[in-house]
Amino acid sequence: MLAETVAVALWTMLPAYIPNNAAVLFGGGPPIDGGRTYDGKRILGDGKTWRGTAAGTIAGVAVAFGLNAVDAAVAGLVGFDLPTFPLLAAVGLAFGAMLGDILASLVKRRSGRARGASFPGLDQLDFVATSLLLAFLLAPAWASDVFSLPVVLAIVVVTPVLHLTTNGIAYLLGLKNEPY
């Protein structure tokens, strides 16, 4: 039961896990805040761009549909059914991840933290909360069916470990300036 819960948690969150990585790889260009400041501080910073947000969202939705394509084969291997993603759920998870990261950047700038500065907890779970919220808003029946309390708890426990691991790898590969 625990293995199935963790597998469902990872499977359903893949469309939310991928966008920020894709934004790092394919981002750049004009920042969302246009360089504007508020109280002498950047609103978001150069790291939040329109191209990165679009690329991340598209990548997350593409991952959801890729998972739909292999769902039956994977279910046969693991011995239990895995959820398929309706379009609105995929968009909610993928764009929600990007929006969560943007909102976290706003909080960081308001709290005086520099771009890339660590903010434990927020850095690891910002995108989770926002992606789940958007999934529930855009595809409520699907989200209610998939995101049971045990699945959400698994997501909250596993996500920080995955986040720190993937960021550490991106740092070692020279794709990020900080390992967290």
C-alpha positions in Angstrom: 0.0 0.0 0.0 2.8 2.5 0.9 4.6 1.7 -2.4 1.4 2.2 -4.4 0.8 5.5 -2.6 4.3 6.8 -3.3 4.1 5.6 -6.9 0.8 7.5 -7.4 2.2 10.6 -5.7 5.3 10.6 -8.0 3.3 9.8 -11.1 0.7 12.5 -10.6 3.2 15.1 -9.6 5.6 14.6 -12.6 3.8 17.2 -14.6 4.5 19.6 -11.7 8.1 18.4 -11.1 9.3 19.0 -14.6 8.3 22.6 -15.4 10.9 24.4 -13.2 13.7 22.2 -14.6 12.5 23.0 -18.2 12.4 26.7 -17.3 16.1 26.5 -16.3 17.0 24.8 -19.5 14.8 26.7 -22.0 14.2 30.0 -20.1 15.9 33.3 -20.5 14.7 36.4 -22.3 12.7 39.3 -20.9 11.8 39.0 -17.2 8.2 38.9 -16.3 8.6 42.0 -14.1 10.2 44.0 -16.9 12.9 45.1 -14.5 10.5 47.0 -12.3 11.1 47.5 -8.6 8.9 48.1 -5.6 10.4 49.8 -2.5 13.8 49.7 -4.2 13.7 45.9 -4.7 13.0 43.9 -7.9 9.5 42.6 -8.0 10.6 39.1 -9.2 14.0 39.3 -10.6 15.7 38.3 -13.9 15.2 34.6 -13.2 11.5 34.6 -13.8 11.0 35.0 -17.6 8.1 34.7 -20.0 9.9 32.2 -22.1 10.8 30.0 -19.0 7.2 30.1 -17.8 5.9 29.1 -21.2 8.5 26.4 -21.7 8.0 25.0 -18.2 4.2 24.9 -18.6 4.4 23.2 -22.1 7.0 20.7 -20.8 4.7 19.8 -17.9 1.7 19.3 -20.1 3.8 17.3 -22.5 4.9 15.0 -19.7 1.3 14.5 -18.6 0.3 13.3 -22.1 3.5 11.2 -22.3 2.4 9.5 -19.1 -1.0 9.0 -20.5 0.5 7.3 -23.5 2.4 4.7 -21.4 -0.1 4.4 -18.6 -1.4 0.9 -19.5 2.1 -0.5 -20.0 3.4 0.9 -16.7 0.2 -0.2 -14.8 0.9 -3.8 -16.1 4.4 -3.6 -14.7 3.6 -2.3 -11.3 0.3 -4.2 -10.9 -2.0 -1.3 -10.2 -3.7 1.4 -12.1 -2.2 4.8 -12.4 -4.2 8.0 -13.1 -4.4 9.5 -16.5 -4.4 13.2 -16.9 -7.2 15.3 -18.4 -6.0 18.4 -20.1 -7.1 20.8 -17.4 -5.4 18.8 -14.7 -2.2 18.7 -16.7 -2.4 22.5 -17.2 -3.2 23.1 -13.5 -0.2 21.0 -12.4 2.3 22.4 -14.9 1.3 26.1 -14.8 0.7 25.8 -11.0 4.3 24.8 -10.6 5.5 27.8 -12.5 3.1 30.1 -10.7 4.2 28.8 -7.3 7.8 29.5 -8.2 6.9 33.0 -9.3 5.0 33.7 -6.1 7.9 32.3 -4.0 10.2 34.7 -5.9 7.9 37.6 -5.0 8.0 36.5 -1.3 11.8 36.2 -1.4 12.2 39.7 -2.9 9.8 41.2 -0.4 11.7 39.6 2.5 15.0 41.0 1.2 16.5 37.7 -0.1 18.7 37.9 -3.2 18.0 35.9 -6.3 19.0 32.3 -5.6 19.0 32.8 -1.8 17.7 29.8 0.1 14.3 29.9 1.8 13.9 26.5 3.4 10.4 25.0 3.0 9.2 27.6 0.5 11.9 26.6 -2.0 10.8 23.0 -1.9 7.0 23.2 -1.5 5.9 26.5 -3.2 5.2 24.8 -6.5 3.5 21.8 -4.8 0.9 24.0 -3.1 0.1 26.0 -6.1 0.0 23.1 -8.6 -2.4 21.2 -6.3 -4.5 24.3 -5.9 -4.8 24.9 -9.6 -5.4 21.2 -10.3 -8.3 21.3 -7.8 -9.7 24.5 -9.3 -9.4 23.3 -13.0 -10.2 19.6 -12.6 -11.9 19.2 -9.2 -13.4 15.8 -9.7 -10.1 14.3 -11.0 -8.0 16.0 -8.3 -10.4 14.9 -5.5 -10.2 11.3 -6.8 -6.4 11.3 -7.2 -5.1 13.4 -4.4 -6.2 11.5 -1.3 -4.7 12.5 2.0 -2.1 9.7 2.0 -1.0 10.7 -1.6 -0.7 14.4 -0.5 1.3 13.4 2.5 3.6 11.3 0.3 4.1 14.3 -2.0 4.9 16.6 1.0 7.5 14.1 2.3 9.1 13.1 -1.0 9.2 16.4 -2.8 11.8 18.2 -0.7 14.2 15.2 -1.2 13.6 15.2 -4.9 13.9 19.0 -5.1 17.3 19.1 -3.3 18.6 16.1 -5.3 17.7 17.5 -8.8 18.9 21.0 -7.9 22.2 19.5 -6.7 22.6 17.7 -10.0 21.7 20.9 -12.0 24.3 22.7 -9.9 27.0 20.1 -10.6 26.2 20.3 -14.3 26.5 24.1 -14.3 22.9 24.7 -15.0 22.2 26.4 -11.6 24.2 28.8 -9.6 23.2 27.3 -6.3 22.7 23.7 -5.2 19.3 24.1 -3.4 
